[in-house]
Each structure stands twice: as structure tokens, then as C-alpha cells.
Amino acid sequence: MTLISRLIFLTEKTLEKKSSEQIKINEISIVIPVKDNHQGIDNYLKKFFELHTKADYPKEIIIVDNNSNHELKLESKFKHLGLPIELIKCKKIGPASARNKGAEITKGKWILFNDSDCIPTKSILKGYLNADNKSVAYAGNIKSLENDKLSKYYESQEILIPLKTYNENGDFVPQYLITANSLIWKKAFHEVGGFNEKITIAGGEDVDLGLRLSEIGKLSYAFDSIAIHDFSDGLIGFYKRFKRYGEGNRILQELWKTDLKPTLFRPNKRSLVNEILAKLQYIGLKIGYKKASKQVKKYGL
């Protein structure tokens, strides 16, 4: 998951746009990377089984442990409910590598990427059926778990909703994807080479993938597919998140030859708290951007 500070202008390529096949729930494989968030996985699975019957089950759920400090285990109560759940390990650092490893073993025709700090709703799968229009990938919706001011800031700023823009036909579309909640046609995922594993942080890897997918096919929003995101890591987590996103922006700038240097902005909903949070967001982005500027060569980009 990441945040772009301004519009990216795509390279002018004349690739023939592809159309995907129909979305079917039983052809969706869910892939969730996780590091040191055993509780998040438990919360995800518990809520998923509370809200879905066997008739609504996807093909499978694949959880990818990306170098957790303590061994991650699946609770036995989730293993006998009629839905295949697999826990695998990925030693290569970064969520890009973890998602790729999970995608490698998926059996479905579609891959739904969620994060371990997300909680599914009843519409998380069916919402994509409502949006089905032969796109190669879809950007789902994200709502905040809590009602505190910090959580509502994330929601009002649409931090985890991809940038809204228009395609060459004038259609309202996402310019990229954010993998807190996104569905990708597996054939297209493999055609563009999956996630760029040179991006080892949780910032920019999903945007880069979405931009590459948009060059071979259409991206669409699926606002009816809702995942709930837990932003309970407070102000320290808020700062760390945007510092990481700033690093991601600098890496994307190098990859896509565009200007993503953070700039000051006003919050979408004006209030004293939101003005302060917007400044803190900018500071985090700026520090992360500068950090990555000094280190960008190490990514081999």
C-alpha cells in the first residue's frame, strides 16, 4: 500500500489492451502477506468465516509469512471449515516478494490481494462481481475500523484508494492499484511479471504493478468491495507509514521518470486536527523521500 503525492504521467506505449475473463467467486484466490501480525490473520479469518457461507467461498486463502520474528501458526478452528487455507513462508525480504510467492501457487484465475491489517466485509468478494467489465484488475474500497480522528483522516484523505483519473475514453478509472484490497486477473499479473521484488519496502510496489497492468489492459474501481483497515498504530505508526510512502514515491520517480517530490497540501476536510495531520503527513513523506534519494542506487533501478 502506498500514496502518490501527485499525478503520474504514463509512458506513451501503444500496447494492445487486453480483456479479462468473467469474475467468479470460486475462481478467486486470496493472498495475504504478513509479518509479525498473528492477531491480524486471526481477525481476518474469524470475520471471513462469520460473514461467508460455503456457497460464497473463494478458491482458497494463501497466507505468506514474510520473516516474522515468531513462528506464525494457523488456528486449528480454521482448518476444517471447507475452505483450503495454506500458510507458506517467504524468506526474501519485502511484501512484493511475499505476494509473488503466494501468487505462484494460486489455483484460481483471479488473485485478491489483502493486507494482514485488513478485515473483510460481506461484500469483499461479491463487490467485484458488481464491477465486472472485463478489466484486467480492480481497485477495491477501504474503510477505517475505528471512528477516532486519526482513522477518519485516513478515510477522508482516501489514503488507500488509488488516484482517480480518466482513461483515453474519458472513463473514470484508478490510475494504479493499492494491494490492501485489489483483484487482479492472474494471466495479466504473470504477463507483466508480477511485483517488482527490487522494491523491498511496503511502499510503491503495488503502484508500480498497477501502472504496468494499466499498459496492457483496463483498470476499474470496485467500490462495492469493502475491506476494513485497522489504523490503531497511532501517531507513531502514522509517521512511519508516510515516511515509508515517501521512500516509495522516490523509487517510483526513478522507475517512471516523473516528479513525485512531496509538496504541501490542504486536507480534504478542513479542521485544526486535520491540518496538523496533513503537516505531519507531509513531513513523513518528505523525510522518506530524501532518505530514498540517498539510497536509490542500492535498489538497482
Backbone as a ProteinNet text record, in pm:
[ID]
protein_1_A
[PRIMARY]
MTLISRLIFLTEKTLEKKSSEQIKINEISIVIPVKDNHQGIDNYLKKFFELHTKADYPKEIIIVDNNSNHELKLESKFKHLGLPIELIKCKKIGPASARNKGAEITKGKWILFNDSDCIPTKSILKGYLNADNKSVAYAGNIKSLENDKLSKYYESQEILIPLKTYNENGDFVPQYLITANSLIWKKAFHEVGGFNEKITIAGGEDVDLGLRLSEIGKLSYAFDSIAIHDFSDGLIGFYKRFKRYGEGNRILQELWKTDLKPTLFRPNKRSLVNEILAKLQYIGLKIGYKKASKQVKKYGL
[TERTIARY]
83.7	0	87.3	38.4	123.6	40.5	107.8	40.8	121	57.8	120.4	84.1	182.9	157	100.6	116.4	56	49	-13.3	-38.1	90.2	89	197.2	153.6	239.9	209.9	273.1	189.3	236.9	316.5	408.5	484.2	390.3	420.9	334.6	365.6	288.4	304.8	178.5	192.8	80	48.1	56.9	26	-124.1	-156.6	-296.9	-356.6	-469.4	-532.7	-603.6	-582.5	-642.1	-773.3	-859.1	-981.8	-972	-1018.1	-1008.8	-1130.2	-1130.4	-1245.7	-1337.4	-1454.6	-1554.4	-1503	-1537.8	-1501.3	-1602	-1551.2	-1634	-1572.4	-1655.4	-1604.5	-1520.4	-1564.8	-1490.2	-1362.5	-1330.9	-1204.4	-1113.6	-1145.5	-1064.2	-976.4	-847.6	-752.9	-712.2	-726.7	-689.6	-545.8	-463.5	-324	-300.8	-248.9	-225.1	-82.6	4.4	137.9	129.3	216.5	211	349.7	376.8	498.4	462.8	480.5	458.4	318	218.7	82	-10.8	19.8	-61.7	-205.6	-224.9	-359.5	-438.1	-368.7	-436.2	-489.6	-412.5	-457.5	-575.8	-568.4	-680.8	-807.7	-792	-907.7	-967.4	-879.1	-925.3	-1005.4	-947.8	-1013.7	-1142	-1137.3	-1257.3	-1372.7	-1346.8	-1453.8	-1498.2	-1402.6	-1438	-1537.8	-1510.9	-1599.2	-1731.1	-1731.5	-1856.9	-1952.2	-1895.2	-1975.6	-2002	-1932	-1944.5	-1984.8	-2073.6	-2111	-2030.6	-2040.3	-1964.3	-1998.6	-2121.7	-2163.6	-2088	-2032.5	-1962	-1811	-1761.8	-1618	-1538.4	-1420.8	-1330.3	-1260	-1167.6	-1092	-1007.4	-945.5	-851.1	-805.7	-742.5	-673.4	-529.2	-437	-294.6	-232.7	-174.7	-110.1	40.4	112.1	256	329	396.7	473.9	607.8	625.9	745.9	842.4	911.3	1017.1	967.6	855.6	808.5	910.4	920.5	1016.3	973.4	843.4	791.7	709.2	719.8	653.4	503.1	453.7	310.8	241.2	130.6	56.1	-90.6	-153.6	-296.9	-372.4	-472.6	-556.4	-630.7	-636.2	-698	-844.8	-910.8	-1053.9	-1082.1	-979.3	-999.2	-970.8	-917	-869	-975.9	-1091.2	-1191.2	-1326.9	-1321.2	-1444.7	-1476.1	-1402.7	-1434	-1367.6	-1282.2	-1210.3	-1060.1	-992.1	-847.8	-773.7	-695.3	-611.3	-469.6	-377.1	-238	-149.4	-61.2	37.5	174.6	238.2	371.2	467.2	596	697.9	771.6	807.8	888.7	1006.7	1126.1	1245.9	1297.7	1262.8	1308.7	1236.6	1310.1	1254.8	1158.3	1047.2	955.4	821.7	715.8	581.6	569.5	649.1	645.6	683.9	792.5	837.2	735.6	679.5	581.5	457.2	407.9	288.9	318.6	436	472.3	476.5	532.4	541.8	403.2	315.6	178.3	109.1	128.8	65.1	111	235.8	292.4	212.4	154.2	87.4	-65	-115.7	-261.5	-319.4	-440	-509.7	-623.7	-662.6	-771.8	-727.1	-824	-796.5	-780.3	-820.9	-810.2	-739.1	-662.3	-591.5	-640.5	-694	-735	-625.4	-563.8	-461.5	-524.6	-506.4	-543.7	-422.4	-429	-322.3	-364.7	-267.4	-297.5	-362.6	-357.4	-426.4	-561.2	-611.9	-745.9	-842.3	-968.7	-1074.4	-1178.1	-1216.5	-1311.8	-1453.1	-1531	-1674.4	-1749.7	-1879.7	-1960.5	-1950.2	-1913.4	-1909.6	-1770.1	-1672.1	-1535	-1516.1	-1587.6	-1580.1	-1690.5	-1814	-1927.1	-1918.4	-1852	-1837.7	-1764.4	-1673.8	-1601.3	-1690.3	-1783.7	-1876.8	-1958.7	-1997.4	-2077.4	-2000.3	-1866.5	-1783.1	-1732.8	-1761.7	-1703.3	-1733.1	-1627.2	-1642.8	-1527.1	-1466.4	-1355.5	-1223.5	-1213.8	-1086.2	-986.9	-857.1	-755.5	-730.3	-776.2	-758.7	-858.7	-889.6	-990.1	-938.3	-965.6	-929.4	-1050.2	-1039	-1147.3	-1149.5	-1243.9	-1266.2	-1209.3	-1173	-1120.2	-1192.1	-1239	-1297.1	-1216.2	-1215.4	-1140.4	-1220.1	-1148.8	-1212.2	-1272.8	-1196.4	-1240.3	-1298.5	-1353.5	-1416.9	-1339.7	-1216.4	-1136.9	-1089.9	-1034.6	-999.3	-887.5	-793.9	-683.5	-734.6	-817.9	-873.6	-958.1	-1036.7	-1121.8	-1039.7	-922.4	-834.8	-788.6	-744.8	-705.7	-818.6	-941.4	-1055.6	-1090.6	-1094.5	-1132.1	-1028.8	-902.1	-796.3	-786.3	-866	-865.4	-722.7	-653.7	-514.2	-496.1	-590.3	-576.8	-670.9	-712.6	-790.7	-702.9	-683.6	-596	-642.8	-548.2	-573.7	-679.9	-777.3	-885.8	-846.2	-864.1	-828.2	-919.2	-890.3	-970.1	-881.4	-934.9	-857.4	-879.3	-823.1	-830.3	-972.8	-1064.6	-1204.9	-1290.2	-1225.2	-1298.3	-1366.1	-1334	-1393	-1320.4	-1394.5	-1341.5	-1274.8	-1143.5	-1070	-961.2	-915.1	-796.8	-671.9	-573.8	-452.3	-356.1	-375.7	-289.4	-367.8	-302.4	-368.7	-304.6	-380	-328.1	-369.9	-272.4	-299.1	-358.7	-402.2	-483.9	-611.7	-658.8	-778.5	-779.9	-729.7	-732.7	-739.8	-809.8	-830.1	-762.3	-680.6	-602.4	-621.5	-645.2	-653.4	-515.5	-508.1	-377.4	-297.4	-363.7	-291.5	-221	-288.7	-228	-115.9	-137.2	-34.5	95.4	85.1	204.4	263.7	178.5	229	319.5	284.7	367.9	480.4	489	599.7	576.8	452	423.7	482.8	500.7	556.8	707.1	756.5	899.4	966.9	1040.7	1099.6	1221.8	1266.6	1372.3	1320.7	1188.4	1127.4	1100	1183.8	1176.5	1095.1	1053.5	971.9	824.1	738.2	593.7	554.8	593.6	565.6	608.3	511.5	542.2	533.3	545.6	546.5	411	302.8	169.7	134.8	177.5	154.1	226.3	351.5	429.5	360.4	312.2	241.8	116.9	39.9	-82.5	-56	50.7	84.4	121.3	194.5	230.4	107.6	16.8	-106.9	-191	-190.5	-272	-221.4	-99.7	-45.8	-92.9	-140.9	-185.5	-336.7	-403.7	-548.2	-609.2	-739.5	-811.8	-813.9	-801.2	-823.4	-957.2	-1026.2	-1155.6	-1167.6	-1256.7	-1289.5	-1396	-1389	-1493.4	-1529.9	-1600.9	-1628.6	-1719.7	-1793.3	-1880.2	-1802	-1676.6	-1591.7	-1522.8	-1560.6	-1510.7	-1428.4	-1310	-1228.3	-1214.3	-1210.7	-1194.5	-1047.7	-990.1	-848.2	-830.8	-742.3	-712.3	-596.9	-627.2	-524.3	-492.2	-490.4	-475.1	-329.9	-237.1	-96.9	-60.9	-159	-140	-51.8	-8.9	68.1	206.2	265.7	397.3	383	279.7	253.4	219.7	145.5	109.6	235.2	326.8	450.6	534.7	549.5	629.8	570.4	436.8	370	401.4	390.6	413.5	561.7	646.5	789.4	821.5	761.2	780.7	720.8	603.4	542	627.7	694.5	784.7	899.7	952	1056.8	1003.2	881.1	820.5	802.9	762.3	746.4	877.5	986.9	1117.3	1158.4	1131	1162.5	1077.5	948.5	860.7	904.7	951.1	1001.3	1116.1	1202.4	1315.7	1268.1	1171.5	1122.2	1044.1	963.2	870	909.8	1026.5	1081.8	980.1	929.2	833.3	867.7	802.7	831.2	730.3	777.1	689.5	739.4	813.3	860.8	741.1	733	617.4	603.7	480.8	451.3	346.5	345.2	245.5	106	7.8	-129.4	-225.3	-349.8	-454.9	-539.3	-584.9	-666.3	-799.8	-857.4	-986	-1096.4	-1091.4	-1187.3	-1113	-1145.3	-1070.1	-1111.5	-1013.7	-1029.9	-889.9	-880.5	-749.8	-672.1	-739.2	-672.7	-624.2	-708.2	-669.6	-557	-554.5	-444	-312.3	-316.2	-195.1	-151	-246.6	-213.9	-160.7	-214.1	-164.6	-19	16.6	156.3	246.7	198.8	277.5	292.4	186.1	193.6	300.1	298.9	396	539.1	557.8	692.6	740.7	653.2	690.3	726.4	643.7	670.4	804.2	828.8	949.7	1075	1071.2	1187.3	1213.1	1106.5	1122.9	1175.5	1125.2	1169.6	1319	1362.6	1504.8	1591.3	1542.6	1617.8	1639.5	1532.3	1543	1627.1	1629.1	1711.8	1858.3	1898.6	2037.7	2067.8	1962.3	1982.4	1929.8	1876.2	1803.9	1891.2	2018.6	2109.3	2112.9	2090.5	2100.2	1989	1879	1768.8	1796.8	1905	1937.1	1833.7	1774.1	1668.7	1723.8
-117.6	0	122.7	228.1	345.5	467.5	578.5	703.8	780.1	821.3	909	1052.1	1141	1278.6	1361.3	1315.5	1384.1	1289.2	1335.8	1251.5	1201.2	1073.1	1015.5	1016.1	1061.5	1058.9	934.3	847.7	720.7	738.5	646.2	647.6	616.6	671.4	654.7	523.1	420.9	290.4	256.7	182.9	150.2	1.4	-54.1	-195.5	-218.9	-330.5	-365.2	-399.2	-336.9	-357.9	-492.8	-565	-697.1	-689.3	-787	-802.1	-931.3	-927.3	-1044.2	-1133.7	-1243.9	-1332.9	-1295.7	-1354.9	-1324.4	-1357.8	-1271.9	-1296.5	-1393.6	-1500.4	-1593.9	-1609.9	-1606.9	-1611.8	-1736.7	-1850	-1973.4	-1984.5	-1878.5	-1872	-1762	-1713.3	-1610.2	-1675.4	-1652	-1694.2	-1569.9	-1575.9	-1463.3	-1482.5	-1380	-1384.1	-1271.7	-1308.3	-1211.2	-1225.3	-1126	-1129.8	-1082.9	-1135.3	-1096.4	-1104.5	-1010.6	-1015	-969.1	-1058.4	-1025.5	-970.4	-1027.1	-983	-1104.5	-1193.1	-1313.4	-1276.5	-1172.9	-1131.2	-1082.3	-1014.2	-965.3	-1078.6	-1184.8	-1301	-1367.8	-1382.1	-1440.2	-1357.1	-1224.4	-1135.3	-1148.8	-1154.9	-1166.4	-1295.1	-1406.4	-1536	-1549.1	-1503.6	-1511.5	-1436.6	-1313.4	-1233.5	-1291.1	-1343.4	-1400.8	-1515.3	-1605.5	-1720.7	-1682	-1574.2	-1525.9	-1476.4	-1417.6	-1347.6	-1427.1	-1539.2	-1612.8	-1758.2	-1805.9	-1946.5	-2019.4	-2152.1	-2229.8	-2191.3	-2146.8	-2106.3	-1982.1	-1906.9	-1782.5	-1795.5	-1916.5	-1933	-1908.6	-1849.2	-1837.1	-1970.3	-1971.2	-2093.1	-2135.2	-2035.6	-2065.7	-1935.6	-1948.5	-1836.5	-1879.2	-1797.7	-1826.2	-1714.8	-1753	-1658.1	-1677	-1567.3	-1575.3	-1505.8	-1585.6	-1533.7	-1481.7	-1349	-1285.2	-1250.5	-1354.3	-1336.9	-1282.1	-1336.1	-1297.6	-1339.3	-1262.4	-1292.2	-1412.8	-1439.3	-1556.7	-1638.5	-1769.4	-1857.7	-1832.7	-1820.6	-1798.3	-1932.5	-1952	-2077.3	-2047.6	-2133.3	-2121.8	-2187.9	-2120	-2179.2	-2299.7	-2408.3	-2532.6	-2513.3	-2418.2	-2397.7	-2351.8	-2297.9	-2250.7	-2358	-2470.2	-2569.9	-2668.5	-2668.7	-2771.2	-2709.6	-2598.4	-2528.3	-2535	-2621.1	-2644.1	-2550.4	-2461.7	-2369.2	-2394.9	-2429	-2451.7	-2325.4	-2339.1	-2229.4	-2282	-2212.6	-2257.2	-2147.4	-2186	-2094.2	-2133.1	-2040.5	-2066.9	-1959.7	-1982.4	-1886.5	-1829.7	-1702.9	-1635.9	-1571.2	-1617.9	-1566.2	-1437.8	-1417.9	-1297.5	-1176.4	-1072	-957.9	-877	-838.3	-744.5	-803	-721.6	-769	-801.3	-737.4	-770	-916	-957.5	-1096.5	-1191.6	-1154.2	-1240.6	-1259.2	-1151.6	-1163.7	-1246.5	-1226.3	-1306.7	-1455.3	-1487.4	-1627.6	-1687.1	-1609.7	-1657	-1674.6	-1578.4	-1583.4	-1705	-1745.9	-1859.8	-1988.1	-2005.5	-2132.9	-2122.6	-2005.6	-1991.6	-2081	-2130.5	-2217.9	-2145.6	-2029.2	-1954.8	-1873.7	-1824.8	-1741.2	-1594.8	-1560.7	-1424.2	-1425.5	-1320.3	-1309.4	-1184.8	-1206	-1095.2	-1072.8	-954.9	-920.3	-837.2	-884.3	-808.9	-799.2	-710.4	-697	-759.6	-792.2	-859.3	-766.2	-636	-542.8	-499.9	-578.1	-557	-662.1	-624.8	-715.3	-720.9	-839.9	-849.3	-812.9	-769	-748.4	-850.2	-851.4	-945.9	-920.8	-797.8	-761.7	-770.8	-818	-811	-890.3	-1000.6	-1078.2	-1038.3	-1032.8	-1003.7	-864.4	-773.1	-637.8	-635.4	-729.5	-735.8	-787.9	-875.6	-923.9	-808.9	-715.2	-600	-509	-509.3	-419.6	-485.2	-613.4	-690.6	-627.4	-584.3	-523.4	-560.9	-676.5	-728.7	-655.8	-578.6	-515.8	-622.4	-589.3	-685.2	-675.7	-567	-551.6	-449.6	-464.4	-379.4	-328.6	-203.1	-142.9	-145.7	-218.9	-225.2	-104.5	-104	8.5	-22.7	81.5	67	163.6	112.6	194.9	175.1	274.1	263.5	186.3	112.4	30.2	115.8	212.3	294	426.6	500.8	628.8	746	720.3	828.4	923.5	1037.3	1141.4	1098.8	1020.2	975.8	878.9	783.5	688.4	759.2	856.2	928.8	1016.4	1058.8	1133.6	1044.2	924.1	829.3	811.7	798.6	772.3	893.9	1011.6	1132	1168.3	1136.9	1162.2	1051.3	946.3	831.5	779.8	760.7	719.6	586.7	494.9	362.4	342.5	452.7	446.9	502.3	427.1	475.3	607.7	682.9	813	803	892.3	891.6	975.4	915.6	984.7	935	975.3	935.7	867.7	765.3	699.2	767.8	709.3	773.2	782.2	702.2	706.6	798	862.6	950.8	880.1	752.9	677.1	706.7	708.9	734	606.5	607.9	485.3	512.9	407.2	421.7	421.7	502.4	507.1	393.6	335.5	226.9	144.3	58.6	-25.5	-6.7	-38.1	-45.4	-181.8	-259.1	-400.3	-429.2	-327	-354.4	-425.8	-393.2	-457.8	-438.3	-534.9	-526.5	-666.6	-676.7	-803	-796.1	-896.5	-895.5	-1026.7	-1016	-1132.4	-1196.7	-1324.8	-1389	-1389.3	-1403	-1401.6	-1268	-1159.2	-1026.4	-1007.3	-1056.8	-1047.7	-1112.1	-1230.7	-1300.5	-1233.3	-1178.3	-1114.4	-994.9	-918.3	-801.6	-837	-964	-1007.8	-995.6	-974.9	-964.5	-839.8	-844.5	-730.7	-719.5	-598.6	-571.9	-599.4	-709.2	-750.3	-667.4	-578.3	-485.2	-380.7	-363.2	-272.5	-355.4	-341.9	-429.6	-370.8	-245.1	-184.7	-197	-173.2	-171.2	-30.7	4.4	137.3	148.6	160.6	179.5	53.8	-62.6	-187.4	-215.5	-178.8	-201.9	-98.6	25.1	129.4	95.1	52.2	14.5	-97.9	-199	-308.6	-257.4	-173.2	-120.2	-40.6	37.3	115.3	24.9	-82.3	-176	-249.3	-285.3	-350.2	-256.8	-127.8	-32.6	-14.5	-59.1	-50.1	-163.8	-273.6	-386.7	-406.9	-340.8	-357.1	-248.6	-254	-151.5	-183	-78.5	-88.9	-24.7	-77.9	-22.4	-20.5	65.8	66.4	-38.6	-92.6	-182.5	-133	-21.9	42.4	-40.8	-135.9	-221.3	-327.2	-351.7	-445.3	-366.8	-394.6	-315.4	-401.4	-352.5	-409.9	-303.7	-347.9	-256.9	-258.1	-140.2	-130.9	-82.2	-148.9	-114.3	-14.5	108.4	212.3	242.4	139.9	160.4	177.2	192.8	207.8	350	440.8	573.8	665.9	774.7	877.1	828.6	741.4	687.2	603.1	518.8	439.5	526.9	634.8	730.7	789.4	836.9	895.1	790.8	672.6	567.9	527.7	523.7	484.3	584.2	712.5	811.6	831.2	805.2	805.9	696	579.6	467.5	499.1	564.2	601.2	703.2	792.5	888.2	817.8	713.8	632.9	568.2	516.1	453.5	551.6	674.3	776	803.6	808	836.6	721.1	597.9	482.5	484.1	515.8	524.6	635.9	744.6	854.2	807.6	725.6	673.6	575.8	491.8	392.3	453.5	555.1	609.4	746.4	794.7	919.6	1033.9	1054.2	1160.5	1228.8	1337	1413.6	1379.1	1311.1	1276.5	1335	1443.4	1510.2	1562.2	1532.3	1575.3	1727.2	1774.2	1916.5	1937.2	2056.4	2088.7	2085.8	2045.5	2036	2063.8	2091.5	2111.3	1983.9	1947.3	1825.5	1839.5	1728.4	1730.3	1784.9	1748.8	1801.4	1892.3	2020.1	2119.5	2120.2	2100.8	2114.4	2133.1	2179	2200.2	2068.9	1961.5	1831.4	1784.1	1796.5	1750.6	1834	1963	2047.9	2002.3	1967.9	1920.2	1786.4	1696.9	1565.1	1577	1671.8	1692.6	1738.1	1822.6	1867.3	1751.2	1669.1	1553	1454	1436.6	1350	1400.6	1529.8	1590	1571.2	1591.3	1575.8	1432.2	1335.9	1195.6	1163.9	1209.8	1187.7	1249.4	1371.6	1443.4	1374.7	1332.1	1264.9	1132.2	1056	929.8	949.4	1050.9	1081.6	1113.3	1195.1	1231.4	1110.8	1027.2	907	818	796.4	710	773.9	907.1	975.1	940.9	923.1	890.5	743	659.9	516	451.1	530.8	473.5	382.8	405.8	321.8	177.6	158.5	22.3	-67.6	-6.2	-86.1	-138.4	-89.6	-134.1	-93.3	23.8	70	149.5
0	0	0	-62.7	-74.7	-108.9	-121.9	-151.9	-254.1	-361.9	-459.6	-424.7	-426.5	-387.9	-501	-626.6	-738.9	-857.8	-964.9	-1080.9	-1144.5	-1183	-1262.4	-1407.7	-1495.9	-1638.3	-1698	-1751	-1801.6	-1929.4	-1952.9	-2077.1	-2193.2	-2307.3	-2423.4	-2492.8	-2460.6	-2522.8	-2600.5	-2706.1	-2792	-2784.9	-2665.1	-2649	-2666.9	-2726.3	-2743.5	-2607.6	-2576.4	-2447	-2443	-2335	-2319.5	-2243.1	-2265.7	-2188.4	-2108	-1986.5	-1898.8	-1916.1	-1842.6	-1840.1	-1723.5	-1721	-1619.1	-1479.2	-1384.6	-1245.3	-1183.2	-1125.1	-1050	-910.8	-809.2	-672.1	-648.4	-703.2	-678.6	-762	-838.7	-911.1	-856.7	-735.8	-670.4	-564.1	-573.2	-469.2	-390.2	-259.1	-173.3	-125.6	-141.9	-98.1	2.4	119.9	227.4	278.5	254.9	315.1	459.9	545.2	686.2	747.7	835.3	916.6	1057.2	1153.5	1294.9	1322.3	1257	1283.1	1288.8	1382.7	1402.1	1434.6	1515.9	1554	1433.5	1342.3	1222.1	1136.6	1122.1	1045.4	1113.5	1244.5	1318.9	1300	1309.4	1292.9	1152.6	1052.1	913.1	894.2	934.9	913	995.2	1118	1202.7	1138.2	1094.7	1035.1	900.8	824	694.5	710.9	804.8	822.6	890.9	964.6	1023.1	914.4	808.7	709.1	581.8	561.7	436.4	460.4	375.1	377.3	269.9	266.4	168.6	25.2	3.4	-130.8	-177.6	-82.6	-115.7	-100.5	-83.5	-61.6	-189.7	-176.2	-290.3	-315.2	-408.1	-438	-317.7	-251.8	-143.5	-78.1	36.4	100.9	123.9	77.3	94.1	177.4	290.3	381	368.8	346.8	323.9	438.5	520.7	633.5	581.6	591	538.5	651.4	702.7	802.9	936.5	984.4	1117.8	1222.9	1329	1436.3	1519.1	1520.4	1590.2	1492	1502.5	1406.9	1402.9	1282.4	1262.1	1242.9	1311.7	1300	1276.1	1196.6	1174.1	1288.8	1338.6	1442.2	1383.7	1459.4	1410.2	1374.3	1439.1	1414.7	1272.3	1203.6	1067.2	962.3	1004	908	861.9	925	895.1	859.9	788.8	754.2	605.3	533.6	393.2	294.6	344	255.9	268.4	158.7	167.1	212.1	317.7	367	378.5	318.1	320.5	377.2	465.9	522.7	469.6	397.4	343.9	393.6	374.3	417.6	298.1	309.9	209	280	250.7	316.1	251.2	124.5	55	112	142	215.3	129.7	190.5	128.6	88.2	97.6	59.8	-88.1	-173.3	-316.7	-337.1	-274.3	-285.5	-224.3	-110	-42.8	-128.7	-188	-272.8	-397.1	-454.5	-572.2	-539	-422.2	-384	-362.8	-301.6	-284.8	-418.9	-509.3	-641.1	-720.9	-699.7	-774.2	-755.1	-637.5	-608.5	-612.2	-650.3	-656.5	-765	-738.9	-834.2	-904.3	-853.4	-915.1	-1035.3	-1110.1	-1227.1	-1189.5	-1067.9	-1017.8	-883.3	-854.4	-727.2	-654.1	-535.3	-449	-346.2	-350.8	-253	-141.8	-18.6	101.2	191.8	291	390	521.4	605.2	731.9	833.8	809.3	899.6	841.8	746.7	692.1	746.9	751	795.1	683.5	639	527.9	570.5	475.3	495.4	409.7	421.2	344.6	194.7	156.9	15	-46.3	29.7	-19.9	-149	-165.9	-289.6	-387	-339.5	-427.3	-488.8	-419.4	-473.2	-605.8	-624.2	-751.2	-863.4	-830.4	-932.6	-988.9	-902.6	-945.4	-1039.2	-1027.5	-1108.9	-1236.2	-1255.7	-1365.7	-1502.1	-1571.4	-1703.8	-1796.4	-1768.7	-1849.1	-1825.5	-1717.2	-1682.7	-1639.7	-1646.1	-1603.1	-1453.3	-1390	-1245.3	-1192.5	-1063.5	-999.7	-865.6	-837	-708.9	-617.2	-507.2	-410.4	-319.5	-227.1	-137.1	1.3	74.5	210.7	303.8	415.4	521.1	648.8	734.2	859.1	963.5	1048.5	1151.3	1261.3	1308.7	1421.9	1374.8	1470.5	1439.5	1498.8	1543.3	1601.2	1491.4	1531.2	1435.1	1341.1	1392.6	1308.3	1201.2	1240.5	1143.9	1039	1081.9	988.7	894.3	939.3	848.7	735	767.8	663.6	562.2	615	527.2	443	504.4	430.6	324.7	350.5	252.2	148.1	165.8	74.1	53.9	167.4	164.4	91.4	110.3	49.8	-68.5	-129.3	-252.6	-364.7	-473.5	-580.5	-640.3	-690.1	-750.8	-859.5	-854.7	-952.1	-1073.8	-1190.4	-1313.7	-1425.2	-1547	-1661.7	-1765	-1830.1	-1935	-2069	-2175.7	-2306.9	-2360.8	-2304.1	-2346.8	-2259.7	-2162.5	-2073.4	-1958.4	-1937.1	-1826.8	-1695.9	-1588.6	-1455.1	-1404.9	-1386.2	-1353.1	-1249.9	-1180.8	-1094.6	-1182	-1144.8	-1224.9	-1189.8	-1072.6	-1026.8	-926.8	-852	-752.6	-615.6	-512.2	-376.2	-321.6	-278.6	-251.4	-114.1	-42.9	75.1	32.6	-89.3	-143.5	-294.9	-368.1	-514.4	-574.4	-686.3	-756.1	-892.1	-923.4	-1047.9	-1122.5	-1251	-1337.8	-1344.3	-1312.4	-1298.4	-1428.8	-1540.9	-1668.4	-1689	-1653.8	-1668.3	-1566.7	-1445.8	-1341.3	-1387.4	-1444.6	-1491.3	-1615	-1699.7	-1822.3	-1790.3	-1688.1	-1654.5	-1557.7	-1517.7	-1433.2	-1284.3	-1243.2	-1100.3	-1037.5	-906.3	-832.9	-857.1	-856.4	-870.3	-736	-726.8	-599.6	-560.7	-649.4	-611.3	-512.5	-508.6	-410.8	-285.8	-186.4	-69.3	45.3	32.9	137.7	100.8	199.5	174.6	132.3	12.2	-38.8	-183.7	-274.9	-415.5	-498.9	-436.2	-512.8	-577.4	-508.7	-564.7	-671.8	-649.9	-750	-880.1	-867.8	-985.3	-1062.4	-991.3	-1057.1	-1127.6	-1060.8	-1120.4	-1246.9	-1246.3	-1364.7	-1482	-1452.7	-1560	-1612.5	-1522.8	-1565.9	-1652.6	-1620.2	-1696.1	-1838.2	-1864.8	-2000.7	-2090.3	-2029.9	-2111.6	-2107.3	-2014	-2003.8	-1917.3	-1901.3	-1827.3	-1678.2	-1596.3	-1452.5	-1420.5	-1321.9	-1282.6	-1130.4	-1082.8	-940.2	-910.4	-789.4	-739.2	-599	-594.1	-466.1	-376.2	-434.6	-352.7	-276	-317.7	-243.2	-132.1	-9.7	103.7	198.7	229.4	336.5	445.2	568	682	723.3	738.4	772	915.3	986.3	1126	1129.1	1168.5	1178.8	1325.4	1407.8	1551.7	1596	1500.7	1539.7	1578.6	1585.3	1641.7	1559	1623.1	1552.7	1510.8	1592.1	1554.1	1427.9	1424.4	1304.9	1185.4	1210.5	1105.7	1042.4	1125.7	1074.3	999	1056.4	991.3	856.9	852.7	728.5	616.7	646.4	540.6	510	605.7	576.9	475.6	496.8	403.6	267.1	266.9	140.1	65.2	140.7	77.4	8.6	73	9.7	-117.9	-108.9	-225.5	-340.1	-307.7	-411.7	-484.2	-407.1	-469.2	-561.7	-519.9	-603.8	-730.8	-715.5	-832.2	-926.3	-869.6	-951.8	-1040.8	-983.1	-1059	-1167.2	-1132	-1227.1	-1342.3	-1310.5	-1409.2	-1462	-1419.9	-1473.2	-1465.8	-1345.2	-1321.9	-1190.4	-1158.7	-1037.7	-929.5	-824.6	-712.9	-581.7	-591.4	-470.3	-390.8	-261.4	-180.7	-177.5	-180.1	-169.8	-60.7	-3.4	98.2	37.5	116.8	67.6	182.1	147.6	248.1	255	373.5	386.3	314.6	274.8	205.5	295	423.7	519.9	616.6	614	689.4	836.6	922.8	1067	1124.1	1248.4	1309.3	1316.7	1359.9	1370.5	1234.2	1133.2	1000	940.4	972.4	924.2	986.1	1114.6	1182.2	1124	1103.4	1047.5	905.2	828.9	692.3	694.1	789.4	800.5	840.9	935.7	978.1	862.2	785.6	668	570.9	544.9	453.2	503.9	634.8	692.7	675.4	704.4	687.3	543.2	449.2	307.6	266.4	312.2	272.3	325.8	452.5	511.8	442.3	415.7	345.3	204.2	136.4	0.2	-2	93.4	98.8	133.3	223	259.8	137.8	61.7	-56	-164.9	-171.1	-270.9	-252.4	-126.9	-98	-121.8	-121.6	-126.4	-254.3	-347	-459.8	-544	-547.6	-629.2	-580.4	-451.5	-396.8	-447.9	-498.6	-548.9	-689.7	-751.5	-885.7	-987.2	-968	-1056.9	-1173.4
[MASK]
+++++++++++++++++++++++++++++++++++++++++++++++++++++++++++++++++++++++++++++++++++++++++++++++++++++++++++++++++++++++++++++++++++++++++++++++++++++++++++++++++++++++++++++++++++++++++++++++++++++++++++++++++++++++++++++++++++++++++++++++++++++++++++++++++++++++++++++++++++++++++++++++++++++++++++++

